[in-house]
Amino acid sequence: MPVRIAAVPLALVLLLQSCREPSSPVSLPTADSAAIWRQVFIPPEQCQRCHPDHYREWSISMHAYSVVDPMFHAMNEQGQQRTGGRLGQFCIACHSPAATLLGEAPTGIVRGELSP
């Protein structure tokens, strides 16, 4: 267990060292575009009806847990704190593209549940 605890700060340092300021910030959706994205992003369970094999493979993969992973939330929170919020949506954009497009975490700080 002590090795795991020591690995967390090291992983964060390596992650933050590899991060660059994006050349252009993620634009926040307008009310109209958010409404459109809400129609596009459907719950994954709906995909299961027509694509049971793909759903099963996805549901046990790390992709299915990318937005609910406690390690992601802890690392994102630390990254936000250590950069004074400049990390912005850098992590959220990949871990929850739907939340990014829906404007659920405009500052990159997670409050509550996000769309997958």
C-alpha positions as CSV (number, residue, x, y, z in Angstrom):
1,M,0.0,0.0,0.0
2,P,2.8,2.6,0.8
3,V,4.1,2.1,-2.8
4,R,0.7,3.0,-4.2
5,I,0.4,6.1,-2.1
6,A,3.9,7.2,-3.2
7,A,3.0,6.5,-6.8
8,V,0.1,9.0,-6.8
9,P,2.1,12.2,-6.3
10,L,4.7,10.9,-8.8
11,A,2.1,10.1,-11.4
12,L,0.6,13.6,-10.9
13,V,3.9,15.3,-11.3
14,L,4.6,13.3,-14.5
15,L,1.2,14.1,-15.8
16,L,1.4,17.8,-15.1
17,Q,4.9,18.0,-16.6
18,S,3.6,16.5,-19.8
19,C,0.7,18.9,-20.0
20,R,0.8,21.9,-22.2
21,E,-1.4,24.9,-22.3
22,P,-3.9,24.3,-25.1
23,S,-3.4,26.6,-28.1
24,S,-7.0,27.6,-27.9
25,P,-9.3,27.1,-25.0
26,V,-12.3,24.8,-25.2
27,S,-15.3,26.9,-26.2
28,L,-18.3,26.5,-23.9
29,P,-21.5,25.4,-25.5
30,T,-24.3,27.8,-26.1
31,A,-27.8,26.8,-24.8
32,D,-28.8,25.8,-28.3
33,S,-25.7,23.6,-28.9
34,A,-26.1,21.9,-25.4
35,A,-29.7,21.0,-26.3
36,I,-28.5,19.4,-29.5
37,W,-25.7,17.5,-27.7
38,R,-28.3,16.2,-25.2
39,Q,-30.1,14.6,-28.1
40,V,-27.0,13.1,-29.5
41,F,-25.6,11.5,-26.4
42,I,-27.8,8.7,-25.3
43,P,-27.2,6.5,-22.3
44,P,-24.9,3.6,-23.1
45,E,-27.6,1.1,-22.0
46,Q,-29.6,2.1,-25.1
47,C,-26.7,1.0,-27.3
48,Q,-26.8,-2.5,-25.7
49,R,-30.1,-3.4,-27.4
50,C,-28.6,-3.4,-30.9
51,H,-24.9,-3.9,-30.0
52,P,-24.8,-6.4,-27.1
53,D,-21.3,-7.6,-27.8
54,H,-19.8,-4.1,-28.1
55,Y,-21.7,-3.0,-25.0
56,R,-20.4,-6.0,-23.0
57,E,-16.8,-5.3,-24.0
58,W,-17.2,-1.6,-23.2
59,S,-18.9,-2.1,-19.9
60,I,-16.0,-4.1,-18.4
61,S,-13.4,-1.8,-19.9
62,M,-11.6,1.2,-18.3
63,H,-13.5,3.4,-20.8
64,A,-16.8,2.7,-19.0
65,Y,-15.3,3.9,-15.7
66,S,-13.2,6.9,-17.0
67,V,-15.6,9.5,-15.5
68,V,-16.5,7.7,-12.3
69,D,-13.0,6.5,-11.4
70,P,-12.1,7.8,-8.0
71,M,-8.4,8.1,-9.0
72,F,-9.4,10.4,-11.9
73,H,-11.4,12.6,-9.6
74,A,-8.6,12.8,-7.1
75,M,-5.9,13.5,-9.7
76,N,-8.1,16.1,-11.5
77,E,-8.8,17.8,-8.1
78,Q,-5.1,17.9,-7.3
79,G,-4.2,19.2,-10.7
80,Q,-6.8,21.9,-10.5
81,Q,-5.5,23.0,-7.0
82,R,-1.8,22.9,-8.0
83,T,-2.4,24.9,-11.2
84,G,-4.8,27.4,-9.6
85,G,-7.5,26.2,-12.0
86,R,-5.4,26.7,-15.1
87,L,-5.7,23.0,-15.9
88,G,-9.3,23.8,-16.9
89,Q,-11.0,21.2,-18.9
90,F,-7.8,19.4,-20.0
91,C,-8.7,16.2,-18.2
92,I,-12.5,16.4,-18.4
93,A,-12.4,16.8,-22.2
94,C,-11.2,13.2,-22.6
95,H,-12.7,11.6,-19.5
96,S,-16.1,12.9,-20.3
97,P,-16.4,14.4,-23.7
98,A,-20.2,14.6,-23.3
99,A,-19.9,16.6,-20.1
100,T,-17.5,19.0,-21.9
101,L,-19.9,19.5,-24.8
102,L,-22.9,19.8,-22.5
103,G,-21.1,22.4,-20.3
104,E,-21.4,20.3,-17.2
105,A,-17.9,21.2,-15.9
106,P,-17.0,24.5,-17.6
107,T,-14.0,25.1,-15.3
108,G,-12.9,21.5,-15.3
109,I,-13.8,21.2,-11.6
110,V,-16.2,18.2,-11.1
111,R,-19.2,18.8,-8.9
112,G,-21.5,15.8,-8.8
113,E,-22.1,13.3,-11.7
114,L,-21.0,14.0,-15.2
115,S,-22.3,12.5,-18.5
116,P,-20.0,9.7,-19.8
